[in-house]
Amino acid sequence: MATKLHKEFLSDPAGLDLPALRQLLRSIQAERQHRAEKVEVLEDRLQASNHELAFRQHEADVSRADLYRLQRADRPSWMTKVTDLLGSEESRVEAYEKQTAEARNSLEHFLRLELTQVFGRRTRDERGFVPHDDEMIQKSEAEILREGPGLRIQSYRTSGTLRDTVLVTYVAPYSEQKRHISYRVAEDTTVKTLKEDVCTYWGLNEVEFVLKLANNSKAHDSLKVMEAFRAHEESHLMLVYKTPKNISIMSFEHGDILPRSGRKRLKTLTPGAISAGGPSPGPRGADVPLRRSEANKSLAEEMLLLPGLFKFMTQRDRNAKKHLERLKLRRLCAYLTMALLTAFTIGLIRPPGVGYECVTGISEAFTGGVHSGPFDAIGSPEEIYSWLEDTVSAQVFTEDSMLREYNYLVGYLQVLTQRVAEPSSSTCYGPEGLNFSSLPCVHSSFHYDTAETSQPQIQQYFEDKVGKDGRSMSKPWEHQPGVTSGAGSASGAFDANDGAGQSLEYQLQYVPLSTVRNAFLEDLRFLRSVGWLSSSQTRALHVSFVAYNANYLTWIWSRYSFDLSAFGTVHPLQHVVPFRPHLAEYGLDGELVVSDWARSCLLLFIFFEVYRDARHAQKDQGDAWKRWKHFRGLQVLMDLSLTVIFLVSLGYRISYYTSEPSVSYAVSHVYNFRDAGQVAESYGVQVCLEAVLLALCLYRFVYFLRVSRHVFLIWRSVARSAYRLARISLVLLLLWLGFVVLSLSVGSRFHNCNRTLGFTMSCSLLMMSGDVRVAQLEPGESFRVVSVLLLFCFGKLVLANVWLAMLMQEYHTARVEAGSSSAYKWREYDWVRWILFWPFDRLYLKLRPSITPVKPFEG
């Protein structure tokens, strides 16, 4: 049908109607597409045939060489004797070349003698050359020494440090004709001098030509010829014709350079044009062109008005596939294995759900409000006494309590108080001239200088009770430093508690347990009568003990603190941390040792690959400095951080391996109180380090997933947008600090969230993320309402939108740079290079040389 329509169209083009023409066009387009597909198939066959031909030719050469070797080995002895008499083929060739050289030398000597008799004898230097001062450049002795013994004569493809010869190629304008000439240059020869010489040689005007390098970049006239090339670049220059400049201007350009005001502007306008406001006739009756602002601008010029739009709309595909060279499957598997082993280690050290169950069970027993009011609602010393008498005594010193039913309580219960000296007028500070003798002041914080050292009433009461009825041998009236009591530092509501003070200690395994409970309640009644807890002297109260849960093989350190301020307010805090004092006694030693050894081997492999990346960067760039610059990259720093964190975590784990066994640790609690805060916190730090290590492994794993085009686009978009945001991070940080100071100054009087700088920073970050519950807004706080609203707008409207705009722009830029998805379709050669490692990849390519892609011809 298409052939019939084609013939009708050729015979009578005007005879076909519109539907027939459309059908004819579709058939022609289909035929063209079919031919293009055939051509593509034929090109693939041609490429495969070329590969096969090259492989067969190589086999033929190898077979020919083997045949020649076998023929020489199997020929008879008489032929060998004849060859020895006549000489080998190589010796005959050498004899012929020697004879030819002697004949040439004799002929040159004869011609030199004849020319000397006719033209006279010319002077020569010590090397036998005729000097030409106006044409040749003589080398100095320093230059000769710089060349070395093997580089006396250098070509334009130089490999030494001194370039004395350059090849200049003249490309004739509007023609494919090329001419070549080599020039000897000195160290101070400039590009301008060389251009003048070659233009004089070829009879050209030096103003109309320019010298360019092989990469089509112009060589500046003032640049020295020896410094115009890279280290391994050919000394090759191209003499090309300059691009003629456009000396004619457009009408709107002529309008832009006209005067805009003054007498010169009036000279270009006629009186009628001035009154009408239109253009006036210019020279020779032509109208004066409008300015560019008054004329219609092109789309490109309209895009130039918006920053970045023209660059974004005119970007091209850059075939961003360079990153695929060093993304190998072995490194992807190494980081994935490292991440899995780290997750396995975290699961062994702190099994999922175990920590939550242990912490929740003990916390609910003491803070759930079963025996007294809720723990978080405690706000006075009387409520603290009630919590100690009802909740602590019922859970700790009762045989059938929920705490003792599922846990084994180890050692002693410690009740530690941190009291300051009595109020006095000497501690008052204020303006000069005011008398504070009648106004005693208290110490607002507890430390070594302000601590109370003597308590006569408590000493008189406890002197004959120490060591009796489950009490320990410690003296509650004496001040003990933190090192002596063994208590680790803990964060409080206002200050960090160092574990110093006066402590009451009670045995948790005393028999009968009711005796200890009665002694504990009796001591509390006495302490309440003497004002042991008061806002004037008491700054903190800590209740600490250690429990062991046999069901989960976990130790739990518990510490309940009450911070009392100088104004009488009470802030309850709790610290419940699960831990294990020794790792080798819970069936974890074998798994952890294997995991640590495997991860150590993986780290060695990773650093070997980092060194190979550095060598690849040096080979690719041709500069040794690139190797050391590679070690300062972000990804290498991530690998270094990964190694350092692993070594620190391994050090923590080794300290737990070499620590005292769990039985000895439990026995040590029997003789005196031993606070487990430092051991528990160190165990938690170890788990946190492993979590950071896991995050770094996953980061590097995703980095090597960039072999996928989708992951590469997302990675590059996030990385570039983060880099752009980091450039303005200082401004954003200063703005955020301004909001923090504003919130601290406005809300520090009323709200717990703004009582310190650290709390204010945390609450501001939560509010920026959208959590308005921490704001605690109340009616009448107009200034704080405004500050919270401004902070929310800064976080949601400014910061989030700026980041989103940067991310979207960088995503579209990366998508265009990466090109089409068809460029990422791998073939067998790409899969071999990605999966196999040296030397297996080379062995596979030798077995299948036909899959190696043909390098493009660079002519």
C-alpha positions in Angstrom: 0.0 0.0 0.0 2.8 2.4 0.9 4.6 1.6 -2.3 1.5 2.3 -4.4 0.9 5.6 -2.6 4.6 6.5 -3.2 4.3 5.8 -6.9 1.1 7.9 -7.1 2.8 10.7 -5.3 5.8 10.7 -7.6 3.6 10.6 -10.7 1.1 13.2 -9.5 2.1 15.1 -6.3 -1.1 17.2 -6.3 -3.4 14.3 -6.9 -3.4 12.8 -3.3 -5.7 14.1 -0.7 -4.8 14.9 3.0 -5.5 11.5 4.5 -3.5 9.8 1.8 -0.6 12.1 2.4 -0.7 11.4 6.1 -0.7 7.7 5.5 2.2 8.1 3.1 4.1 10.1 5.7 3.5 7.4 8.4 4.7 4.7 6.1 7.8 6.7 5.2 8.5 7.3 8.9 8.0 3.6 9.7 10.3 2.6 6.9 12.9 5.1 8.1 12.7 3.7 11.6 13.0 0.2 10.3 16.1 1.1 8.3 17.6 2.7 11.3 17.1 -0.4 13.4 18.6 -2.5 10.6 21.6 -0.2 10.5 22.0 -0.4 14.3 21.9 -4.2 14.1 24.5 -4.2 11.2 26.7 -1.9 13.2 26.6 -4.3 16.2 27.4 -7.2 13.9 30.3 -5.2 12.4 31.7 -4.5 15.8 31.4 -8.1 16.8 33.0 -9.1 13.5 35.9 -6.7 14.1 36.4 -8.2 17.6 36.4 -11.7 16.2 38.8 -10.7 13.4 41.2 -9.1 15.8 41.0 -12.3 18.0 41.6 -14.5 15.0 44.5 -12.4 13.8 46.1 -12.7 17.2 45.6 -16.5 17.1 47.2 -16.6 13.6 50.2 -14.6 14.8 50.7 -16.9 17.8 50.3 -20.0 15.6 52.8 -18.6 13.0 55.3 -18.0 15.8 54.8 -21.5 17.2 55.2 -23.0 13.7 58.4 -21.1 13.1 59.8 -22.3 16.4 58.9 -25.9 15.7 60.4 -25.7 12.2 63.7 -24.4 13.6 63.6 -27.2 16.3 62.8 -30.0 13.8 65.1 -29.1 10.8 68.0 -31.5 10.0 71.5 -31.1 11.3 73.0 -30.4 7.9 70.8 -27.3 7.5 72.0 -26.1 10.9 75.6 -26.5 9.8 74.9 -24.5 6.6 73.3 -21.8 8.6 76.3 -21.6 10.9 78.6 -21.4 7.9 76.6 -18.7 6.1 75.6 -16.9 9.2 72.2 -16.3 10.7 69.6 -14.1 9.1 70.2 -11.5 11.8 73.9 -11.4 11.2 73.4 -11.1 7.4 71.1 -8.1 8.0 73.6 -6.4 10.3 76.4 -7.0 7.8 74.2 -5.4 5.0 73.3 -2.4 7.2 77.0 -1.9 8.1 78.0 -2.0 4.5 75.3 0.5 3.5 76.4 2.9 6.3 80.0 2.7 5.2 79.0 3.5 1.6 76.9 6.5 2.8 79.7 7.8 5.0 82.2 7.6 2.1 79.8 9.4 -0.3 79.2 12.2 2.3 82.9 12.6 2.9 83.6 12.9 -0.8 80.8 15.5 -1.3 82.1 17.5 1.7 85.5 17.6 0.2 84.2 18.8 -3.2 82.0 21.5 -1.6 85.0 22.7 0.5 87.1 23.2 -2.5 84.3 25.1 -4.3 82.9 27.3 -1.5 85.7 27.2 1.0 85.9 25.5 4.4 83.2 26.5 7.0 84.0 26.7 10.7 82.5 24.1 13.0 82.1 23.9 16.7 83.6 21.1 19.0 80.6 18.9 18.2 81.0 19.2 14.4 78.0 21.5 13.7 78.2 24.7 11.7 77.0 27.5 14.0 74.2 29.8 12.8 73.8 32.6 15.4 70.7 34.1 13.8 68.8 30.8 13.4 70.0 28.2 16.0 69.6 28.4 19.7 72.7 27.2 21.6 72.2 25.3 24.8 74.1 26.1 27.9 75.9 23.6 30.0 73.3 23.8 32.7 70.6 22.9 30.2 72.6 19.9 28.9 73.1 18.7 32.5 69.3 19.0 33.1 68.5 16.8 30.1 70.5 13.9 31.4 72.8 11.5 29.5 69.9 9.8 27.6 68.1 13.0 26.6 70.6 14.9 24.4 68.1 15.1 21.5 64.4 15.4 22.4 61.4 15.3 20.1 58.1 17.2 20.5 56.8 14.1 22.5 59.1 14.8 25.4 59.5 12.7 28.5 62.1 14.7 30.3 62.0 17.8 32.4 63.4 20.2 29.8 61.4 20.9 26.6 63.6 22.3 23.9 61.6 21.4 20.8 58.0 22.2 20.0 55.9 21.1 17.0 53.7 23.8 15.3 50.9 22.8 13.0 49.4 25.4 10.6 45.7 24.8 9.9 44.8 26.7 6.8 41.5 28.6 7.0 38.5 27.0 5.4 40.5 24.0 4.4 41.7 20.7 5.7 45.3 21.3 4.7 47.8 21.1 7.5 51.5 22.0 7.6 54.0 21.1 10.2 57.3 22.6 11.4 59.4 21.9 14.5 61.1 24.7 16.4 63.9 24.7 18.9 63.1 27.0 21.8 65.0 28.4 24.8 63.8 28.7 28.3 62.9 32.4 27.9 61.2 32.0 24.5 57.6 33.3 24.8 54.5 32.2 22.8 54.4 35.6 21.1 58.0 35.3 19.8 57.2 31.8 18.5 54.0 33.0 16.8 55.9 35.8 15.0 58.6 33.4 13.8 56.1 30.8 12.4 54.0 33.6 10.8 57.2 35.0 9.1 58.1 31.5 8.0 54.8 30.9 6.3 54.3 34.5 5.2 51.2 35.2 7.3 50.0 38.2 9.3 50.6 37.5 13.0 47.7 39.7 14.0 45.2 37.4 12.3 46.5 34.2 13.8 46.7 32.7 17.3 48.5 29.7 18.8 46.4 27.1 20.6 47.2 24.0 22.6 46.0 20.5 21.8 42.9 20.9 24.0 41.8 24.0 21.9 42.8 26.5 24.6 44.6 29.6 23.7 48.2 30.0 24.7 48.8 33.5 26.1 51.4 35.6 24.4 53.3 36.5 27.5 53.5 32.8 28.6 56.8 31.0 28.1 56.7 28.1 25.7 58.2 25.6 28.2 55.5 26.5 30.8 52.6 26.2 28.5 52.3 22.4 28.7 51.4 19.9 31.4 53.9 17.4 32.7 53.0 14.6 30.3 51.5 16.6 27.5 52.8 16.7 24.0 54.7 19.9 23.0 52.3 20.6 20.2 50.8 24.0 19.2 48.2 24.8 16.5 48.4 28.0 14.5 44.8 28.8 13.6 43.0 31.7 12.2 41.2 34.0 14.6 37.4 34.2 14.7 36.5 37.5 13.1 34.7 39.9 15.4 31.2 41.1 14.6 31.6 44.9 14.1 27.9 45.5 13.2 25.5 46.3 15.9 21.8 45.6 16.1 19.1 48.3 16.3 18.3 47.7 19.9 22.0 47.8 20.8 22.3 51.1 19.1 19.3 52.3 21.1 20.9 51.2 24.3 24.0 53.4 23.8 22.0 56.6 23.0 22.0 59.3 25.6 19.1 59.1 28.0 19.0 62.7 29.2 20.4 66.1 28.6 21.1 68.1 25.4 22.4 65.1 23.5 19.2 63.3 24.1 17.2 66.2 22.7 19.4 66.4 19.6 18.3 62.9 18.6 14.6 63.9 18.8 12.6 66.2 16.5 10.1 68.7 18.1 7.2 66.5 16.9 8.8 63.4 18.5 9.4 65.3 21.7 5.8 66.3 22.0 4.5 62.9 20.9 7.1 61.0 22.9 7.9 58.6 20.0 11.1 57.9 18.0 12.5 60.6 15.7 14.0 60.1 12.3 17.7 59.4 12.5 20.5 59.9 10.0 19.4 59.6 6.4 15.8 59.6 7.4 16.0 56.3 9.4 14.2 56.1 12.7 16.2 56.1 15.9 15.9 52.6 17.3 14.3 51.9 20.6 16.2 51.0 23.7 16.4 47.3 24.7 14.0 47.9 27.5 11.4 49.2 25.1 12.0 46.5 22.5 10.9 42.8 22.5 13.5 40.7 24.2 14.3 37.1 23.4 13.7 34.2 25.7 17.4 33.9 26.5 17.6 37.5 27.5 14.5 37.2 29.6 16.0 34.2 31.5 19.2 36.2 32.2 17.1 38.6 34.4 16.5 35.8 37.0 19.6 34.6 38.8 20.5 31.0 37.9 17.6 30.5 35.5 19.7 30.7 32.3 22.3 28.4 33.6 19.7 25.9 34.7 17.8 25.9 31.4 20.9 25.7 29.2 22.6 22.9 31.1 23.5 19.7 29.1 24.0 16.1 29.7 27.5 15.6 31.1 27.4 11.8 31.2 28.1 11.7 34.9 29.5 8.1 35.1 33.0 8.8 36.4 32.0 7.8 39.9 31.3 4.2 38.8 35.0 3.4 38.3 35.7 2.8 42.0 32.3 1.6 43.2 32.9 -2.2 43.5 30.7 -5.0 44.8 33.4 -6.1 47.2 33.3 -2.8 49.1 29.6 -2.8 49.1 29.6 -6.2 50.7 32.3 -5.2 53.1 30.3 -2.3 54.5 27.1 -4.3 54.6 28.8 -7.1 56.5 30.3 -4.5 58.8 26.8 -3.1 59.5 25.3 -6.5 60.1 28.0 -7.5 62.5 27.6 -4.3 64.4 23.9 -4.8 64.6 24.6 -8.3 65.8 27.0 -7.0 68.5 24.4 -4.4 69.7 21.8 -7.2 70.0 24.3 -9.3 72.1 25.3 -6.4 74.4 21.8 -5.1 74.9 19.1 -7.5 73.6 16.0 -5.9 72.1 13.3 -5.3 74.7 15.4 -6.4 77.7 16.5 -2.9 78.7 12.9 -1.6 78.3 11.4 -4.3 80.4 13.9 -4.0 83.2 13.8 -0.2 83.4 10.0 0.0 83.1 9.5 -2.7 85.9 11.6 -0.9 88.4 10.5 2.6 87.4 6.8 1.8 87.7 7.4 0.3 91.1 8.9 3.5 92.5 7.2 6.2 90.5 3.8 4.8 89.6 2.1 6.1 92.7 1.1 2.7 94.1 2.0 3.3 97.7 2.1 7.1 97.7 1.5 10.0 95.3 3.1 10.1 91.8 6.8 10.6 91.8 6.7 13.5 89.3 4.2 15.4 91.5 6.5 15.5 94.6 7.1 19.2 95.4 7.9 19.5 99.1 10.1 17.9 101.8 7.0 16.4 103.5 6.1 14.6 100.3 9.7 13.3 100.0 9.3 11.8 103.6 6.1 10.2 102.6 7.6 8.7 99.5 10.5 7.2 101.5 8.3 5.9 104.3 5.6 4.4 102.0 7.1 3.5 98.6 10.8 2.8 99.4 10.1 0.8 102.6 7.3 -1.2 100.9 9.3 -2.1 97.8 12.8 -2.6 99.2 12.3 -3.8 102.8 9.2 -6.1 102.2 9.7 -9.8 101.4 6.7 -10.2 99.1 7.1 -6.9 97.2 6.9 -6.8 93.4 10.5 -5.6 93.3 11.9 -8.5 95.4 9.7 -11.1 93.7 11.4 -10.7 90.3 14.8 -9.2 91.2 17.6 -9.9 93.6 18.7 -6.8 95.5 22.5 -6.6 96.0 24.5 -4.9 98.7 23.1 -1.8 100.4 20.5 0.9 99.9 22.1 4.4 100.1 20.2 7.5 101.1 22.6 10.4 100.4 22.0 14.0 101.4 23.9 17.0 100.2 23.6 19.8 102.8 25.1 23.2 102.9 26.2 25.3 105.9 23.7 27.1 108.0 22.3 30.5 106.8 24.3 33.5 107.8 24.6 37.2 107.0 28.2 36.6 105.7 26.9 34.9 102.6 24.8 37.8 101.6 25.9 40.0 98.7 24.4 43.2 97.4 24.9 46.9 96.8 27.4 48.7 99.0 25.8 50.7 101.9 23.1 48.2 102.7 23.1 46.3 106.0 22.4 42.6 105.8 23.3 41.7 109.4 19.6 41.0 110.2 19.0 39.0 107.0 20.6 35.6 106.9 21.3 34.2 103.5 21.7 30.5 102.4 24.0 28.9 99.9 22.3 28.3 96.6 24.6 25.4 95.4 26.4 22.5 97.0 30.2 22.1 96.6 33.2 21.4 98.8 33.4 25.0 100.3 29.7 25.2 101.2 29.1 21.7 102.5 28.0 21.2 106.1 30.7 19.3 108.0 29.2 18.8 111.5 25.8 17.6 112.7 25.8 17.1 116.5 22.2 15.9 116.8 22.6 13.3 114.1 25.9 12.2 115.6 24.4 11.8 119.0 21.5 9.7 117.6 23.6 7.4 115.4 26.7 6.8 117.6 25.2 3.7 119.2 23.3 2.5 116.2 26.0 2.2 113.6 26.3 -1.4 112.4 23.1 -2.6 114.1 19.8 -3.7 112.8 21.0 -3.8 109.1 22.7 -0.4 109.2 26.2 -0.2 107.7 29.4 0.9 109.4 29.4 4.3 107.7 28.9 7.4 109.9 25.9 9.5 108.7 27.1 12.6 110.4 30.4 12.8 108.6 30.8 14.4 105.2 32.2 12.0 102.7 33.8 13.1 99.4 32.6 11.5 96.1 35.6 9.3 95.8 35.1 7.8 99.3 31.4 7.0 98.8 32.0 5.6 95.4 29.0 7.4 93.9 29.3 8.5 90.3 28.3 12.0 89.1 24.8 12.4 87.9 23.0 15.3 86.2 20.6 17.2 88.3 18.0 19.9 87.6 20.4 22.7 88.0 23.9 21.3 88.8 25.8 18.1 88.4 25.9 16.0 91.6 29.4 14.7 92.4 28.3 12.0 94.9 29.6 13.7 98.1 27.6 14.3 101.3 26.3 12.3 104.3 24.8 8.9 103.6 22.6 6.4 105.4 23.2 2.8 104.2 21.0 -0.3 104.9 21.7 -3.9 104.1 19.3 -5.4 101.5 19.9 -9.1 102.4 19.7 -8.7 106.2 17.7 -11.4 108.0 15.1 -10.8 109.1 14.2 -8.0 106.7 11.5 -6.5 108.9 14.2 -5.4 111.4 15.9 -3.3 108.7 12.5 -1.8 107.7 11.8 -0.8 111.3 15.2 0.7 111.7 14.8 2.6 108.4 11.4 4.0 109.5 12.7 4.9 112.9 15.6 6.8 111.4 13.3 8.7 109.1 11.0 9.8 112.0 14.0 11.1 113.9 15.4 12.9 110.8 12.0 14.5 110.2 11.9 15.8 113.7 15.4 17.5 113.4 14.6 19.1 110.0 16.9 16.9 108.0 15.3 17.9 104.7 14.9 21.7 104.5 15.1 24.2 101.8 17.6 26.3 103.7 20.3 23.7 103.9 19.4 20.6 101.9 20.3 20.9 98.2 19.8 17.3 97.0 18.7 13.8 98.2 19.7 10.6 96.4 18.4 7.1 96.9 20.5 4.4 95.1 20.6 0.6 95.0 21.5 -2.2 92.6 19.3 -5.1 91.5 19.9 -8.2 89.5 17.3 -9.8 87.3 18.0 -13.5 86.6 15.3 -13.9 83.9 17.1 -11.4 81.7 20.7 -11.8 83.1 20.8 -8.1 83.6 21.9 -5.8 86.4 19.9 -2.6 87.0 21.3 0.5 88.7 18.7 2.8 90.1 19.1 6.3 91.5 16.2 8.6 92.4 17.2 12.2 93.1 15.4 15.2 94.5 17.0 18.7 93.8 15.9 21.3 96.4 16.5 24.9 95.4 17.1 27.8 97.8 13.5 28.9 97.1 12.0 25.7 98.5 11.1 24.1 95.1 11.7 20.3 94.6 12.6 18.7 91.2 12.4 14.9 91.2 14.7 13.0 88.8 15.2 9.3 88.1 18.1 7.3 86.6 17.6 3.6 85.9 20.2 2.0 83.7 20.7 -1.7 82.8 24.2 -3.1 82.6 26.5 -6.1 82.9 29.7 -5.9 84.9 31.3 -8.7 82.9 30.6 -10.0 79.3 32.3 -13.4 79.3 29.9 -15.0 81.8 26.6 -14.7 79.9 27.3 -16.8 76.9 28.4 -13.8 74.8 32.2 -14.3 74.8 32.4 -16.5 71.7 30.0 -14.5 69.5 31.6 -11.1 70.5 35.1 -12.3 69.9 34.3 -13.6 66.4 32.4 -10.4 65.6 35.3 -8.2 66.7 37.9 -10.2 64.8 35.7 -10.2 61.7 35.2 -6.5 61.9 38.9 -5.9 62.4 39.7 -7.8 59.2 37.0 -5.8 57.4 38.6 -2.6 58.5 42.0 -3.7 57.2 40.4 -4.5 53.9 38.7 -1.1 53.8 41.9 0.8 54.4 43.6 -1.3 51.7 40.8 -0.2 49.3 41.3 3.4 50.4 44.9 3.2 49.5 44.0 1.8 46.1 41.6 4.7 45.6 44.4 7.1 46.3 46.7 5.4 43.8 43.9 5.4 41.2 43.4 9.2 41.8 47.1 9.8 41.3 47.1 7.7 38.2 44.0 9.4 36.8 45.3 13.0 37.6 49.0 12.3 36.9 50.0 14.1 40.1 51.4 12.6 43.3 49.8 15.4 45.4 46.4 13.9 44.4 47.1 10.9 46.5 47.6 12.8 49.7 44.7 15.1 48.8 42.5 12.1 48.5 43.2 11.2 52.2 41.6 14.5 53.2 38.3 13.8 51.5 35.0 13.4 53.4 34.7 9.6 52.7 38.2 8.9 53.9 37.4 10.9 57.1 34.3 8.8 57.5 36.4 5.6 57.2 38.9 7.0 59.7 36.0 7.9 62.1 34.6 4.4 61.7 38.0 2.9 62.7 38.5 5.2 65.7 35.0 4.6 67.1 35.5 0.8 66.6 38.8 0.9 68.5 37.3 3.0 71.3 34.3 0.6 71.6 36.7 -2.4 71.5 38.7 -0.8 74.3 35.5 -0.5 76.4 34.7 -4.1 75.7 38.2 -5.3 76.6 37.9 -3.5 79.9 34.7 -5.5 80.6 36.5 -8.7 79.6 39.3 -8.0 82.0 37.1 -6.7 84.8 36.2 -8.7 87.9 33.7 -11.6 87.5 30.1 -11.1 88.3 30.3 -13.2 91.5 33.2 -11.2 92.8 31.3 -8.0 91.9 28.3 -9.1 93.8 30.4 -10.2 96.8 32.1 -6.8 96.9 28.6 -5.2 97.5 28.2 -7.2 100.7 31.0 -5.5 102.8 30.1 -1.9 102.0 28.0 0.2 99.6 29.4 0.3 96.1 27.7 2.7 93.6 27.3 1.2 90.1 26.7 4.5 88.3 30.0 4.7 86.6 29.9 1.1 85.4 26.4 1.4 84.1 27.1 4.7 82.3 30.2 3.2 80.7 28.2 0.2 79.5 25.7 2.6 78.0 28.5 4.5 76.3 29.7 1.3 74.7 26.2 0.7 73.3 26.0 4.3 72.0 29.4 3.9 70.3 28.2 0.8 68.5 25.1 2.6 67.4 27.2 5.4 65.9 29.4 2.8 64.2 26.3 1.2 62.7 25.2 4.6 61.4 28.6 5.2 59.7 28.6 1.7 58.1 25.1 2.3 56.7 26.2 5.7 55.4 29.1 4.2 53.5 26.9 1.4 52.3 24.5 3.9 50.8 27.4 5.7 49.3 28.4 2.6 47.4 24.9 2.1 46.3 25.4 5.0 43.8 25.9 2.4 41.1 22.1 2.8 40.8 21.1 5.9 38.9 18.2 6.6 41.3 20.4 6.4 44.4 23.1 8.5 42.6 20.6 11.3 41.9 19.3 11.4 45.4 22.8 11.3 46.9 24.1 14.1 44.7 21.0 16.2 45.3 21.2 15.9 49.1 25.0 16.4 49.1 25.0 19.5 47.0 22.0 21.0 48.8 23.6 20.4 52.1 26.8 22.0 50.9 24.8 25.1 49.8 23.0 25.2 53.1 26.3 24.9 55.0 27.5 28.1 53.2 24.8 30.0 55.0 24.8 27.9 58.1 26.6 30.6 60.1 23.9 33.1 59.4 21.2 30.6 60.3 23.1 29.6 63.5 23.3 33.2 64.6 19.6 33.7 64.0 18.8 30.6 66.0 21.0 31.7 68.9 19.2 35.0 68.8 15.8 33.2 69.2 17.3 31.1 72.0 18.5 34.2 73.9 15.1 35.9 73.3 13.3 32.8 74.7 15.6 32.6 77.7 15.1 36.3 78.5 11.3 36.2 78.1 10.3 32.8 79.5 13.0 32.0 82.1 10.9 33.6 84.9 7.8 31.3 84.5 8.6 28.1 82.6 10.7 25.1 83.4 11.7 24.7 79.8 13.6 28.0 79.8 15.3 27.8 83.2 18.8 27.2 81.8 20.5 27.8 78.5 20.7 24.1 77.6 17.0 23.5 78.3 16.2 26.5 76.2 18.2 25.2 73.3 16.5 21.8 73.5 13.0 23.3 73.7 13.7 25.7 70.8 14.8 22.7 68.6 11.6 20.9 69.5 9.5 23.9 68.7 11.2 24.4 65.4 10.3 20.8 64.5 6.6 21.5 65.3 6.2 20.2 68.8 4.3 23.1 70.4 3.6 21.3 73.6 6.9 22.3 75.0 5.9 26.0 74.6 3.5 25.9 77.6 1.7 29.0 76.5 -0.6 30.7 79.0 -2.9 33.7 78.6 -1.3 37.1 79.2 2.2 36.2 78.0 2.2 38.3 74.9 6.0 38.6 74.5 6.5 34.9 74.8 3.7 34.2 72.3 5.4 36.4 69.8 8.8 34.8 70.4 7.3 31.2 70.0 5.5 32.3 66.8 8.7 33.8 65.3 10.7 30.7 66.2 8.1 28.4 64.6 8.0 30.6 61.4 11.8 30.5 61.3 11.9 26.8 61.5 9.0 25.9 59.3 8.7 28.7 56.8 12.3 29.9 56.4 14.6 27.0 57.1 12.5 24.2 55.7 11.5 26.0 52.6 15.1 27.2 51.9 16.3 23.6 52.2 13.4 22.3 50.0 14.1 24.8 47.3 17.8 23.9 47.2 17.0 20.2 47.2 14.6 20.5 44.2 17.0 22.6 42.1 19.9 20.3 42.8 17.8 17.3 42.0 16.9 18.6 38.6 20.5 19.6 37.9 21.8 16.2 38.8 19.1 14.5 36.7 20.1 16.5 33.6 23.8 15.9 34.3 23.4 12.2 34.7 21.8 11.9 31.2 19.2 9.3 30.2 18.7 6.0 32.0 19.8 4.0 28.9 23.4 5.1 29.6 23.3 3.1 32.9 22.3 -0.2 31.3 25.2 -2.4 31.9 26.6 -5.1 29.7 28.7 -8.2 30.4 31.9 -6.2 30.6 30.5 -3.7 33.2 29.2 -6.6 35.3 32.6 -8.3 35.2 34.5 -5.2 36.3 32.0 -4.5 39.1 31.7 -8.1 40.5 35.2 -9.6 40.1 38.4 -8.3 41.6 42.0 -8.5 40.5 43.3 -10.8 39.1 40.0 -12.7 38.3 38.6 -9.8 36.2 41.6 -9.8 34.0 41.5 -13.6 33.7 37.9 -13.5 32.7 38.5 -10.7 30.1 41.4 -12.8 28.6 39.0 -15.8 28.2 36.4 -13.5 26.7 38.2 -10.7 24.9 35.2 -10.0 22.6 33.2 -8.3 25.4 35.9 -5.6 25.9 34.5 -2.3 24.5 36.4 -0.6 21.7 38.0 2.6 22.8 37.0 5.6 20.7 39.6 6.8 18.1 41.3 10.0 19.2 42.7 11.5 16.0 
